Amino acid sequence: MDHIVDGTGLRLARRLRVERDARGWSLADLAARSGVSKAMISKIERGTASPTAVVLVRLAGAFDLTLAGLLLRAEGGERLVRAAEQPVWTDPETGYVRRQLFARPDHPVELVEVELPPGRRVALPASSFAHIRQLVQVRAGTLTLHEGGAVHRLEPGDCLGFGPPGDTVFANETGAPCRYLVALSRI
C-alpha cells in the first residue's frame, strides 16, 4: 500500500487535509472519528500511501460525506460531466475501478460505475451508508451482495435497493469481471 500516488491520489491527499483543517481537527481527531490510524492518515496526506476503498469510505464518513462526495471535492465538478472528464479511481488492494459518472455537492443524486475484478470483494461498514440510500444495477457479470444477514445474487439487469444501513460486502465470486452502476441519494 505504501508508494507514491498518482495525480488523482495527490488531489485526494490535498482534499483530505483541507477537509481536516476546515474542521480544525488534528490527525488524532480524524483517526478517532474514522477508525483509521494517525500513521495511515499522515501517509495518505503526504502522498506516500494510496488508501483502499474501505479506508476512503471511513474517512469520508468522518467528514459526513459519501465516498463520491469526497472524490468530487478532490476533483472539482461541473453539471455536465463528459466521459473523458469522469474521475476514475482504482483501489490499490483489490483492483476495484470506480468511475464517478456524476456527483455535485448541490445535487442529491450521485451515479457511479464500478468494475470489480474476478474473485475480489470490497467490505464496507454500515457507517458508510448512514446518510445515503443507494440502488445497485448489474450491467455485466454477477455480483453477490452481502447486506447485513441477507445475501443477494445479482445478474445483468438486476437492480437492488438497499435497506437500513448494515455492513455490506460487494463480491465478485466468478471468474469474469463484474460491472455495475450505483445510484446514491443523500437523506
Buried (B, 14 or more C-beta within 10 A) or exposed (E): EEEEBEEBBBBBBEBBBEBBEEEEBEBEBBBEBBBBEBEBBEBBBEBBBBBBBBBBBBBBBBBEBBBBBBBBBBBEBEEEBEEEEBBEBBBBBBEBBBBBBBBBEEEEEBBBBBBBBEEBBBEBBBBBBEBBBBBBBBBBBBBBBBBEEEEEEBEBEBEBEBEEBBBBEBBBEBEEBBBBBBBBBBE
